Structure formats: C-alpha cells, structure tokens
Amino acid sequence: MVTLAEVARHAGVSASTVSYVLSGKRSISTTTRQRVEESIRKLGYHPNAGARALASSKSNIIALMIPLRTDMYVPVMMEIAIAVAAGARTHGYDILLLTGEEGPDAVRRVTGSGLADAMILMDVELDDERLPLLRGTDQPSVLIGLPADTEGLTCVDLDFRATGALCVEHLAELGHRDIAVIGEAAAVYERHTGFAERTLDGLRTRARELGLRLLHRPCDGGYDAMAVTLARVFDERPGTTGFVVQNEAAVEPLLALLRQQGRAVPEDVSVVAVCPDQVATQASVRLTSVAVPAQEMGRRAVELLVAKLEGRGSDEVVLLAPELTVRASSGPAPARP
C-alpha cells in the first residue's frame, strides 16, 4: 500500500505539504498542489479513512437510514438506496447503510459518534419520532418523504397527494363513479407512513370534489389476502368499476382474481396503479400507472444534502410532480344496466 511519505518523495515535497493538500487546512500554491495531486494519481494513493477523519473532522460518509420492513415493497426502497449511493460517490462520499427499525436511537448513534457527516432518512412517518433529534442537531440531513410538519427540515418526495388526485381524475374522465382503493398493508397506515396517508388524502379529497364514491381497503398483498379484500369490496360496493392499487404485491393477485370472476380488464373493470414502471409494464395486463421516481428521489436527496454540507443549502421541500401513463388497464366505464 502506498504511503503518504512515498507520495511526498515522488512529488518532491514534505509529508506535511501532502497532508495540507489532502486536508485543505493551509493554502498551497497551485503548482505544488497540482504536483502532489499528480503523484497521488500516479501512485494510486488512498488516504487512511480513520486518519483522514481525525485530521479533517470529516468522515466523508453519509448515513442512509432505510428500515427494511416486511410490509414495505423492498425493491423500490433499494432502488432509491442505489441511486443515493451512486450520487454520493460522484461527490466523494460513501454510504453507511442502517437498515434496523431503531428510530431515534439510530439518529443518536450517528450524531453522537461521528460515524457520518450527514444523514438521509427514508420511511418517513407523519409524526416521525426521529424528527425532534434532527431539528436539535447541527448535522445536515435530508428526508426522502414528507412528515406532517416540515419546519426546519429538508425533504424530497413524489407529490403523493397530487398522485392520488391524478388517479381519481383519470378514472372520472372515463366515466367511473364507484372506485375502490387497494392500499398498503394495514400496518403501514397504523404507523401513519407519509406516502400512504398522503396518497389516500389526495384520493379522498378529489373523489369528494368530483362526486365519486370511494372505498379504501388495506391489503397485505398476496393471493389469499387479495381474495378476501376483493370479496369485501364487491360485497360492499357491487357497482365498483374502477380500482386504484397502491400495493405492488397485490397487483398480480388482483388481476388474476378479476379474470377468475369473469371481469375483463378494462372492459368491465379499470385498474390504475401507483408503482414502478417495471411493475406496471410486466403485469399480465399492462397497467395504467403513476410511476414512483425512485432514482430521481435518491439523486435529488444527495444534491440537497451535498449543498448543505458545502454551506450552500437551506431547508426546503421538493415535491416531484406525478405523471400518469395510460396503458391497457384503463378504459371507459361499462354502461350501467
């Protein structure tokens, strides 16, 4: 392994000069800096992370808190995480991934230990217990998600309230009057998870404005759970002709059960999903959907955080506008008998 002393000899400078170039603690002439940097590249020198952190009071690490719960669609979470990791590397940061359901304890561990220079938090609840700690520390942070109170916070997310409204508007324009929402697992709503609650609020508000009847039923996903949920929907609202699905695990079971019941999609029933494009396009019926822009959310979160680390950022809320793509699963409501 190449040492700092070897870099100094190669560049014809002292070891302290190399250290100053790396830490930025002293002004070094442009010529000398370029010579040291060229030696670093040629020799393939990588500063010891512990020593670098001690010298600069920086770890060049961003902590990403992403609780992996069984009731969440993990592929979307990991797509966001990969986008965060890729974006962080372009700015010279590595990612410390925290996947436990520790809540405030994880925030305390990061802020109290110097493990990371900054934090990105996911799976944000409306009244998230981690937020008072974030507001009480000088360490920069960004939320991928939106709590009820965003004062003193920086957040980026899809505008899920507008997403819900957009789904209702699409079905209303096609003449559907009775709409059922197949939601996330009940535990997601019990935690008051932001994206699920805000989507539901958008759905209900716009349905009320348009004079539509809307029924919401949480679902654990999977065939058996979807069968029970669908039976309840048609028992309570037999005239239902439009479905909005915000539960990736329920998409294919719903389509299969509708086929078994002799309900053609979209001739008898229309289905609109809030899901990644990959889920929508690979379903047995190509789904009309609002995509979850996982990569964009991860990229924007890193940009906002790096701006704060460099003293350029301020607290702000960035909501990405939803886009609905019409595919084969939605069509005009069937004529009423």
Order of alpha helices (4+ residues) and beta strands (2+ residues): alpha-alpha-alpha-alpha-beta-alpha-beta-alpha-beta-alpha-beta-beta-alpha-beta-alpha-alpha-beta-alpha-beta-alpha-beta-alpha-beta-alpha-beta-beta
